[in-house]
Each structure stands twice: as C-alpha cells, then as structure tokens.
Amino acid sequence: MTEIQKTNIAVANFIIDELHKDKPFDLILDQQQADVFFSAVEGYQGDLRLPISHKSGITTIQVDDGNADAIYHMLSSYIAKHDRFGVVKALGEVS
C-alpha cells in the first residue's frame, strides 16, 4: 500500500471517529481531508444529502442524525475497497 493510500484510509477513519460526537455538529476538514471525503463520495451508491460549505481551503459539512449513517457507510465502503492490506491482515489473524 502506498503512503497516499495509507493517509487516505487514516483520514477516512478519522472522519468515522468524528461521527460519534453529539449531533448536530459541523465536521471541519482541511483540503487534504476534504479531497479524501469527496473521493469516497464519488463511488458511493446510496442517498447522501449533505449541507457543505467551502471557505479558504476549509470544508464544513453539517452532520446530523439524518446523514451520519450514510456518511459512515460511505466511508466504510471506501476503506473496504482501498484497504486490501488491512483485510488481508485481519484474515491472517483469523486463520
């Protein structure tokens, strides 16, 4: 896995961890984090409605009870698709 892939997976996991906060809240992402988030959105097939604002390289996404699950599933799918090393490692631990 490349360093970029590792970084992207780490960012996706960071965002998932943020979803445990009391809702509603504003998820504030820098440019790199937002790029990972939008990469995950591109491949997502579900219904995802997000109030998003952009200012000076900062992206703010309003997270509430209505969209937190969809964000979680989107990012989980992204991680599952891109973290083949983690999947192989987990399978190795099981066998």
N, C-alpha and C positions, 0 to 999 in steps of 0.2 A: 504494500500500500504506500502511495506517495505521501509526502508531508502535507500536500494540499488536501488530499482525501482525509488524512487524519485530522487536520484542522477543521474541515467541513463537518466531520462527524462530531467533533468536540463542540462545535458551535450548535449543531442540532441538539445535542444532549443538554447543552446549557439552556437553550430555549425551552426544552421539555421540562427541565428543572424549574424554570421560572413559572411554568403553568400551575404550580402548586400554591402560588400566592393567593390571598383572598381576592376575589373578583368583585367588581371590575377593576382592572389596572391597565396602565399603559406600559407596553413592552417597548423599551427603547433600545434600538440596535444601531451600532456604528455601520459604516459602509460594508465592511467585510462580512459582518453578521447578516446584514440585510441581503447581500448577494447570495449567501447560502440559503437563507429563508426563501428567496424568490426562485432559486434553483429547485428547491423542494416543491414549491407551488406549481412549477411548470409541469411536473409529472403527476400531480395529484388529480385523481378522477372524481373525487367527491364534491359535495357542495360546500364551498368555503366563502363566507362573506366577511370581509374584514375592513373596518374603517382604518385607513392608513394615511399618514401624512409624512411628508419629506421636508426637511429644513436643514440646510448647511451640512449635508453628509450624514445626517441623523434621520433614521426612520422610526416613527412611532406607530405601533399597532395597538389598537384598543382590544383587549382581551376580556371577554365576559363569559358567563355560563353558557351562552348560546354558541360560541365559536371555539372554546377551549378544547373540546373533544376532537373537533375536526382538525385543529392545529396539531394536537398530539398524534392523531392517526397519520396525518400527512408527513410529519417529521419522522415518525416511527417507520413508515414505509420507505422514506428516503434513506434512513440509516440501514434498514434491512437490505436495500438494494445496493448500497455502496460499501457496506462494512463486511465484506466477504471474509476478511481475516478474523473478525470478531465471531462470526458464525462458525467458521472452521475451528477456532479455538474453543468455543463453547461445546461443539460436538465432540472434540477431542477429550474434553473434561468429563463428558457423559460416558463415553465408551470405556 
